Amino acid sequence: MRGDGVGYYAFARAPLIEHSLDFTRDYQHANESFRGPRLDELGQPKSEFRTPTGHLDNHFTTGPAILWTPFLLLAHAGVLLARAMGSSVAADGFSTPYRLAMAFATAIYAFLGLLLAFRLARQYVEERWALLATISIWWASSLPVYMYFNPSWSHAHSAFTVSLFLWYWHRTRSSRSLPQWLLLAAIVGLMLNVYYANVTVLAVLVVEAVPQYLAAFRRVTLPGSSTSPRASALFLDHFLFAIVVLLCLLPIFITRYIVYGNAFESGYIPLRDWLWRSPVLLSVFFSSNHGLLIWTPILLFSIIGLFLFWRREPRVGGPFLAAFLAFYLFIACYPDWAGISSYGNRFFVSLTSLFIIGLAVFLDRAAQLFRSRRAALATACAALALFVLWNAGLMFQWGSHLIAARGAISFSDVIQNQFLVVPRKISAELQSYLFRRKALMQQIENRDLQQLEENRPLP
């Protein structure tokens, strides 16, 4: 648990162990680069990190804590039982059973997100391309960093909830009953509890609703339907949907009110200070400071595939493409669009399912250029393996601080490291990651502190 993960995990640990939203011990047990600026010489939180209600600042969302809670309850019960039998393991939320439960839960949710995306993609392409796309995005994108290396951050959970939403929307899109609308609203509520930026994915519903309302007012039937929709019924469904979404957001509203004294205080940069008039459209894709396509180039083919899918299946591809574009514009307007300390552009991990579908469609279309399926499959496997290997080397460079975790990187250094440094060091560091992780994380933390000090502006 480090960085942003301290805040996310605190919303699960503090209520479970402290029975309150007192995050003092979470601050004190955090990694040094998180703890250092926030604690005084006596190890107590500094007053400037207190909110008007006297709580410690924690602007992170509650969704990951909701998803972790069943696993942590089992871990806590196991720890209490072990202590009753004489074990000395601490029932504090920080000991190994709790951390393993949290990390295991994150990996499970992320894998379920991948599985749902695969099941959705194979409805439109051959299963081989859906499987290849799923495995490739799994290992050639930013997902592994937030699925395994930083499991206490929210991005893997976000990938799961977006995938769940898109899968269920697609499953019910032809004829959605009121109970299905309400279940979809509950999924949306969970998705937004996990990550605020996921609100842009609701563009799927907007693109779906516009032609329905137009057809209702014009009294015409939509393709695939035998009757024209009624505007009153559509409005009622959407109204009840919105009510349930708001009810499902109560964990956010209540915790914001307790921590900040205002249910609508996000704790993030105010919307008035966003880059609405000058969005960084190109930088989000191409900047050396965590540009999406520069760090994870395989996503270029996923994006092309989303456009191809829109042309081929407009009723499904159109909403999916709209969701991607809305998310992209949202991040381009966010002042911290690069993600500060980020592997690639970590915000886009939320769209893992869309990238899988896009890549699957791209592979399916590219296969038509070959004379045989065997040649197409062999070529695709070889090309995708190169993306996976490149991503593995880059993840190693980022995780071991061969390149800066924050800010722009030098691509000449990246290429030199990929071919000269990574092959020499990766074996020893992989053994440390698997069997001496605590010591390895301390080394990484020390390097992180050193880079922070080197980049600190002179007084």
Disulfide bonds with the S-S distance in Angstrom:
none
